[in-house]
């Protein structure tokens, strides 16, 4: 732990452990409220919209958060270059937001039909998203700026406050409005951060001094967009594939079973957050500093020897306590979800095995290899999901998850065999 918190590259991490725990706690409460008041079918609907918002993250900000963090921190002593990078990033994102907002508002019924499996009732959700998009994008961008300035205490406080406020507001809205309230709660929580971040960003940047036309530098467009490519590919492909799989389950077995599948995925996201955070704040910096294959191999050994066994033990505990976990985090109506745990946990184990290998793509800026492997893995997930879901319903969805990450791990192990052996 001392090594982690003393590591200077920790400043570039978007969230620290405390804020991750807060997000998990808030997410569990929100999932519990949704599960109790609107049930599995409601959880499936909100899951589809959550996936859509994930894609919107990448498009509305062009995936530039990491670039904003890097340049804000790198040019801390050079205000001219720092303001140029911020102005250029904000300008690109402003253009993207205007275009995407129009594409959300005008064909809103088309989005509702596509995302909610033929249901056009929720077209208003996409119109509202379009109007709120500037605040949503500003929330993500302001947090990146604060991280770049190493305002960790402020980031933690903002994360805790926005999660607490978001959970309370979401709970009240779901209680009063059902599914409609769940959608509004998701949007409210996503936009709230903007208002809490505005003052500290205003102070840190000298009153938004970078928002001047003279600071716009066309020469920074290409370097900034390099950061967006990998983020956009992952976010878009992931969201599209998971929405498609969810719709397959609805057609095959009904909305309730899609809710069970959404529930197990939601739980998986929470406990995987611990290992992904640890990878980002500890192993990614070490991989970035490694100078040869021997150094990389020692990092891999450290991960597989110490971290993976603990994670595997945690997965065993999750399986043993699955009944209690379902009742505590969701509701009794989700108990049929017990049958999904074996395949989901197996897939998460292989995912954990492959995550450390995947970090090498970022550490060594292997953009092309990363995109190819992402496309291949999502293609495998979609094809295997289509086959398994048609035969086994929701259970087929988690079977596809396990199969995909098994193949993905083997693929990366072969690709990086010289660094492993």
Secondary structure per residue as TSV (DSSP state, phi and psi in degrees):
chain	resnum	aa	ss	phi	psi
A	1	X	-	360.0	-36.8
A	2	X	H	-62.2	-40.5
A	3	X	H	-62.3	-40.9
A	4	X	H	-62.7	-50.7
A	5	X	H	-77.5	-17.4
A	6	X	H	-89.8	-11.1
A	7	X	-	-66.8	121.3
A	8	X	G	-63.6	-26.7
A	9	X	G	-74.4	-5.2
A	10	X	G	-60.4	-25.7
A	11	X	G	-61.3	-26.9
A	12	X	G	-84.6	-4.5
A	13	X	-	-75.9	137.4
A	14	X	S	-70.8	-31.2
A	15	X	S	-143.5	146.3
A	16	X	-	-99.1	-177.3
A	17	X	H	-59.6	-39.0
A	18	X	H	-62.4	-43.5
A	19	X	H	-70.6	-32.2
A	20	X	H	-64.2	-44.2
A	21	X	H	-60.8	-37.7
A	22	X	H	-64.9	-42.6
A	23	X	H	-62.7	-42.2
A	24	X	H	-62.7	-47.8
A	25	X	H	-61.0	-45.3
A	26	X	H	-64.0	-40.7
A	27	X	H	-64.8	-38.9
A	28	X	H	-64.1	-42.0
A	29	X	H	-65.2	-44.2
A	30	X	H	-62.0	-41.7
A	31	X	H	-63.9	-39.4
A	32	X	H	-62.2	-45.7
A	33	X	H	-62.7	-45.7
A	34	X	H	-63.5	-42.1
A	35	X	H	-63.3	-40.5
A	36	X	H	-72.1	-43.4
A	37	X	H	-90.5	-29.6
A	38	X	H	-125.8	-1.6
A	39	X	H	73.2	-174.4
A	40	X	H	-59.3	-41.3
A	41	X	H	-64.8	-38.2
A	42	X	H	-67.2	-38.0
A	43	X	H	-64.7	-35.0
A	44	X	H	-65.6	-42.4
A	45	X	H	-64.1	-47.1
A	46	X	H	-66.8	-29.3
A	47	X	H	-64.2	-40.9
A	48	X	H	-62.8	-43.1
A	49	X	H	-68.6	-35.4
A	50	X	H	-63.0	-42.8
A	51	X	H	-61.2	-39.7
A	52	X	H	-63.1	-42.0
A	53	X	H	-64.8	-31.3
A	54	X	H	-62.9	-43.5
A	55	X	H	-64.1	-38.0
A	56	X	H	-63.7	-33.0
A	57	X	H	-52.9	-52.4
A	58	X	H	-67.0	-41.4
A	59	X	H	-74.7	-43.9
A	60	X	H	-68.6	-31.1
A	61	X	H	-105.7	0.8
A	62	X	T	57.7	20.8
A	63	X	T	63.6	28.4
A	64	X	-	-91.4	4.2
A	65	X	H	-56.8	-45.7
A	66	X	H	-63.5	-36.6
A	67	X	H	-66.1	-40.2
A	68	X	H	-63.7	-43.8
A	69	X	H	-60.5	-47.5
A	70	X	H	-61.6	-51.7
A	71	X	H	-72.0	-32.7
A	72	X	H	-63.5	-42.0
A	73	X	H	-74.6	-42.1
A	74	X	H	-64.1	-38.5
A	75	X	T	-103.6	35.9
A	76	X	T	-60.8	-32.0
A	77	X	T	-95.1	-3.2
A	78	X	-	-125.0	90.4
A	79	X	H	-61.2	-35.6
A	80	X	H	-60.3	-52.4
A	81	X	H	-67.5	-37.4
A	82	X	H	-62.5	-46.1
A	83	X	H	-67.8	-33.2
A	84	X	H	-63.5	-44.9
A	85	X	H	-66.7	-41.0
A	86	X	H	-67.1	-44.5
A	87	X	H	-61.9	-43.9
A	88	X	H	-64.4	-43.5
A	89	X	H	-64.2	-45.9
A	90	X	H	-64.0	-37.4
A	91	X	H	-65.1	-46.1
A	92	X	H	-60.0	-42.7
A	93	X	H	-70.0	-37.2
A	94	X	H	-61.2	-41.7
A	95	X	H	-64.1	-44.8
A	96	X	H	-61.7	-41.0
A	97	X	H	-63.5	-43.6
A	98	X	H	-62.3	-43.1
A	99	X	H	-66.5	-47.1
A	100	X	H	-67.0	-38.1
A	101	X	H	-59.3	-43.4
A	102	X	H	-64.3	-39.0
A	103	X	H	-71.2	-17.7
A	104	X	H	-87.1	-42.8
A	105	X	H	-73.0	-46.5
A	106	X	T	-68.0	-56.4
A	107	X	T	-94.3	46.5
A	108	X	H	-60.8	-38.3
A	109	X	H	-64.4	-35.3
A	110	X	H	-63.2	-41.9
A	111	X	H	-64.0	-44.0
A	112	X	H	-61.4	-42.6
A	113	X	H	-62.8	-41.4
A	114	X	H	-75.0	-43.5
A	115	X	H	-77.8	-37.4
A	116	X	T	-105.6	32.6
A	117	X	T	56.3	52.2
A	118	X	T	90.6	0.5
A	119	X	-	-94.8	118.3
A	120	X	-	-98.8	6.9
A	121	X	T	-62.0	-30.7
A	122	X	T	-100.9	30.2
A	123	X	H	-60.8	-32.5
A	124	X	H	-61.2	-28.7
A	125	X	H	-61.5	-41.1
A	126	X	H	-75.8	-32.2
A	127	X	H	-65.6	-43.5
A	128	X	H	-63.7	-39.0
A	129	X	H	-61.4	-40.7
A	130	X	H	-61.1	-42.6
A	131	X	H	-70.1	-32.0
A	132	X	H	-89.5	-5.6
A	133	X	H	-56.6	-40.3
A	134	X	H	-58.1	-39.6
A	135	X	H	-70.1	-37.3
A	136	X	H	-63.6	-48.4
A	137	X	H	-65.8	-38.9
A	138	X	H	-63.0	-36.0
A	139	X	H	-58.3	-48.7
A	140	X	H	-65.4	-40.0
A	141	X	H	-73.1	-40.3
A	142	X	H	-62.9	-39.9
A	143	X	H	-62.9	-38.4
A	144	X	H	-64.0	-40.7
A	145	X	H	-63.2	-44.8
A	146	X	H	-63.6	-38.1
A	147	X	H	-64.0	-39.5
A	148	X	H	-63.0	-34.3
A	149	X	T	-83.7	3.5
A	150	X	T	60.8	35.0
A	151	X	-	-86.1	62.1
A	152	X	H	-64.2	-41.3
A	153	X	H	-61.5	-40.9
A	154	X	H	-67.2	-40.0
A	155	X	H	-61.5	-44.6
A	156	X	H	-62.0	-47.3
A	157	X	H	-61.4	-44.2
A	158	X	H	-63.5	-42.5
A	159	X	H	-61.0	-45.4
A	160	X	H	-64.3	-46.5
A	161	X	H	-65.8	-46.0
A	162	X	H	-66.3	-36.5
A	163	X	H	-66.6	-42.0
A	164	X	H	-63.7	-47.4
A	165	X	H	-63.9	-42.7
A	166	X	H	-61.9	-41.6
A	167	X	H	-64.7	-44.5
A	168	X	H	-62.8	-47.5
A	169	X	H	-65.0	-43.2
A	170	X	H	-61.1	-44.2
A	171	X	H	-60.1	-45.1
A	172	X	H	-64.7	-41.5
A	173	X	H	-68.1	-41.4
A	174	X	H	-65.0	-41.3
A	175	X	H	-60.2	-40.4
A	176	X	H	-89.8	-33.2
A	177	X	H	-120.8	-4.1
A	178	X	T	69.6	-133.2
A	179	X	H	-60.3	-40.9
A	180	X	H	-57.0	-43.3
A	181	X	H	-64.7	-34.3
A	182	X	H	-64.1	-43.0
A	183	X	H	-63.2	-46.2
A	184	X	H	-65.2	-35.4
A	185	X	H	-64.8	-40.4
A	186	X	H	-61.3	-44.3
A	187	X	H	-67.9	-40.8
A	188	X	H	-61.7	-46.9
A	189	X	H	-62.2	-40.3
A	190	X	H	-65.3	-32.7
A	191	X	H	-92.3	-20.7
A	192	X	H	-58.3	-38.6
A	193	X	H	-54.8	-32.9
A	194	X	H	-55.4	-44.0
A	195	X	H	-74.2	-32.4
A	196	X	H	-76.9	-26.1
A	197	X	H	-87.6	-23.2
A	198	X	H	-56.2	-46.9
A	199	X	H	-64.5	-50.8
A	200	X	H	-64.4	-33.1
A	201	X	H	-68.5	-40.7
A	202	X	H	-58.0	-43.0
A	203	X	H	-69.9	-43.5
A	204	X	H	-67.9	-31.3
A	205	X	T	-101.4	15.3
A	206	X	T	65.8	42.9
A	207	X	T	77.0	41.7
A	208	X	T	55.3	39.3
A	209	X	T	-61.6	-21.6
A	210	X	T	-73.4	-12.6
A	211	X	-	-83.2	59.1
A	212	X	S	-125.3	142.7
A	213	X	G	-58.7	-32.4
A	214	X	G	-65.6	-20.8
A	215	X	G	-85.6	-10.8
A	216	X	-	-68.0	126.3
A	217	X	-	-125.2	103.5
A	218	X	G	-58.5	-24.7
A	219	X	G	-68.5	-15.6
A	220	X	G	-92.5	-5.4
A	221	X	H	-62.2	-50.5
A	222	X	H	-61.7	-48.3
A	223	X	H	-59.3	-37.6
A	224	X	H	-68.3	-41.3
A	225	X	H	-69.0	-18.6
A	226	X	H	-60.8	-32.5
A	227	X	H	-73.7	-23.0
A	228	X	H	-83.3	-25.1
A	229	X	H	-60.9	-52.7
A	230	X	H	-67.0	-38.0
A	231	X	H	-64.5	-42.4
A	232	X	H	-67.1	-44.0
A	233	X	H	-58.8	-48.8
A	234	X	H	-65.5	-47.9
A	235	X	H	-64.1	-44.7
A	236	X	H	-70.8	-51.4
A	237	X	H	-60.7	-43.9
A	238	X	H	-60.3	-47.5
A	239	X	H	-64.8	-44.8
A	240	X	H	-62.6	-44.6
A	241	X	H	-66.2	-43.7
A	242	X	H	-69.2	-34.6
A	243	X	H	-64.8	-41.9
A	244	X	H	-63.1	-44.2
A	245	X	H	-64.3	-40.8
A	246	X	H	-61.5	-42.7
A	247	X	H	-65.3	-34.9
A	248	X	H	-61.3	-43.4
A	249	X	H	-65.4	-39.8
A	250	X	H	-61.1	-44.9
A	251	X	H	-67.5	-35.0
A	252	X	H	-81.0	-43.5
A	253	X	H	-128.3	-9.6
A	254	X	-	106.7	165.0
A	255	X	H	-65.2	-33.3
A	256	X	H	-61.7	-43.7
A	257	X	H	-67.4	-33.9
A	258	X	H	-64.3	-33.4
A	259	X	H	-66.2	-38.0
A	260	X	H	-62.8	-44.4
A	261	X	H	-63.6	-41.0
A	262	X	H	-64.3	-38.2
A	263	X	H	-63.0	-44.7
A	264	X	H	-68.0	-34.0
A	265	X	H	-68.3	-37.3
A	266	X	H	-64.7	-44.9
A	267	X	H	-62.2	-41.4
A	268	X	H	-59.8	-41.3
A	269	X	H	-60.2	-39.0
A	270	X	H	-66.1	-51.0
A	271	X	H	-77.5	-24.0
A	272	X	H	-71.3	-20.5
A	273	X	H	-60.6	-32.0
A	274	X	H	-63.7	-48.1
A	275	X	H	-73.7	-35.0
A	276	X	H	-68.0	-37.1
A	277	X	H	-65.3	-43.4
A	278	X	H	-62.1	-39.0
A	279	X	I	-62.9	-43.2
A	280	X	I	-68.3	-39.7
A	281	X	I	-91.6	-14.9
A	282	X	I	-121.9	-55.1
A	283	X	I	-79.8	-36.5
A	284	X	H	-61.3	-47.0
A	285	X	H	-59.5	-39.1
A	286	X	H	-66.1	-39.6
A	287	X	H	-66.1	-36.2
A	288	X	H	-66.1	-29.4
A	289	X	H	-89.2	-15.6
A	290	X	-	-62.4	134.7
A	291	X	-	-101.1	-16.8
A	292	X	S	-150.3	176.8
A	293	X	H	-63.1	-32.7
A	294	X	H	-64.5	-41.2
A	295	X	H	-65.9	-40.6
A	296	X	H	-64.7	-42.7
A	297	X	H	-61.4	-39.8
A	298	X	H	-64.5	-34.2
A	299	X	H	-68.9	-43.1
A	300	X	H	-60.7	-43.2
A	301	X	H	-61.5	-42.6
A	302	X	H	-58.8	-42.9
A	303	X	I	-66.2	-50.4
A	304	X	I	-70.7	-24.4
A	305	X	I	-84.9	-35.5
A	306	X	I	-112.8	-43.6
A	307	X	I	-81.4	-48.3
A	308	X	H	-61.3	-43.3
A	309	X	H	-59.2	-39.1
A	310	X	H	-64.7	-40.7
A	311	X	H	-65.4	-41.8
A	312	X	H	-61.5	-40.4
A	313	X	H	-62.3	-40.6
A	314	X	H	-62.1	-39.0
A	315	X	H	-64.5	-38.8
A	316	X	H	-62.3	-42.4
A	317	X	H	-62.1	-41.8
A	318	X	H	-59.7	-41.4
A	319	X	H	-66.2	-44.8
A	320	X	H	-62.7	-38.8
A	321	X	T	-97.5	17.2
A	322	X	H	-57.1	-39.8
A	323	X	H	-62.9	-46.4
A	324	X	H	-63.5	-42.4
A	325	X	H	-60.5	-42.3
A	326	X	H	-63.2	-47.3
A	327	X	H	-67.0	-35.8
A	328	X	H	-76.6	-43.5
A	329	X	H	-91.4	-24.5
A	330	X	S	-122.3	-106.6
A	331	X	-	-164.2	166.2
A	332	X	G	-61.3	-28.3
A	333	X	G	-65.1	-12.8
A	334	X	G	-95.9	6.2
A	335	X	G	-58.4	-30.4
A	336	X	G	-59.5	-12.9
A	337	X	G	-67.8	-15.3
A	338	X	G	-54.5	-35.5
A	339	X	G	-67.4	-13.9
A	340	X	G	-91.8	-10.9
A	341	X	H	-66.7	-41.4
A	342	X	H	-57.2	-52.6
A	343	X	H	-68.6	-39.2
A	344	X	H	-63.5	-45.3
A	345	X	H	-67.2	-36.3
A	346	X	H	-62.6	-44.4
A	347	X	H	-63.1	-39.8
A	348	X	H	-67.1	-32.2
A	349	X	H	-64.3	-47.8
A	350	X	H	-67.2	-30.7
A	351	X	H	-64.6	-43.2
A	352	X	H	-62.9	-36.6
A	353	X	H	-63.2	-35.9
A	354	X	H	-88.6	-20.5
A	355	X	H	-59.5	-41.5
A	356	X	H	-64.8	-35.6
A	357	X	H	-69.5	-39.4
A	358	X	H	-64.4	-28.0
A	359	X	H	-62.5	-24.9
A	360	X	H	-66.7	-27.8
A	361	X	H	-59.7	-42.9
A	362	X	H	-76.0	-40.2
A	363	X	H	-62.6	-35.9
A	364	X	T	-108.9	13.0
A	365	X	T	52.0	48.4
A	366	X	-	-91.5	69.8
A	367	X	H	-62.8	-47.8
A	368	X	H	-63.5	-45.5
A	369	X	H	-63.4	-38.9
A	370	X	H	-61.9	-46.5
A	371	X	H	-64.1	-42.5
A	372	X	H	-61.8	-47.3
A	373	X	H	-66.5	-34.9
A	374	X	H	-64.4	-45.8
A	375	X	H	-63.0	-43.8
A	376	X	H	-63.6	-44.9
A	377	X	H	-65.7	-40.2
A	378	X	H	-69.6	-32.7
A	379	X	H	-64.9	-42.3
A	380	X	H	-62.6	-42.7
A	381	X	H	-61.1	-43.5
A	382	X	H	-67.7	-45.6
A	383	X	H	-67.7	-47.7
A	384	X	H	-66.0	-36.2
A	385	X	H	-62.9	-42.4
A	386	X	H	-59.6	-42.6
A	387	X	H	-70.3	-50.6
A	388	X	H	-69.7	-39.0
A	389	X	H	-66.1	-39.4
A	390	X	H	-63.2	-26.4
A	391	X	H	-95.7	-36.0
A	392	X	H	-124.2	1.3
A	393	X	T	71.2	-137.6
A	394	X	H	-60.1	-36.0
A	395	X	H	-61.8	-32.0
A	396	X	H	-64.6	-29.8
A	397	X	H	-63.9	-42.5
A	398	X	H	-77.4	-27.9
A	399	X	H	-63.3	-40.5
A	400	X	H	-64.8	-37.6
A	401	X	H	-59.7	-47.7
A	402	X	H	-65.2	-44.6
A	403	X	H	-63.3	-43.1
A	404	X	H	-62.5	-46.6
A	405	X	H	-75.8	-23.6
A	406	X	H	-64.9	-48.2
A	407	X	H	-64.2	-40.8
A	408	X	H	-62.3	-43.2
A	409	X	H	-63.9	-46.0
A	410	X	H	-60.7	-40.9
A	411	X	H	-62.3	-47.0
A	412	X	H	-67.9	-36.3
A	413	X	H	-63.3	-39.2
A	414	X	H	-68.8	-43.6
A	415	X	H	-62.8	-40.1
A	416	X	T	-102.6	25.1
A	417	X	H	-59.3	-33.6
A	418	X	H	-68.3	-24.9
A	419	X	H	-91.8	-13.5
A	420	X	H	-94.1	-34.2
A	421	X	-	-96.5	360.0
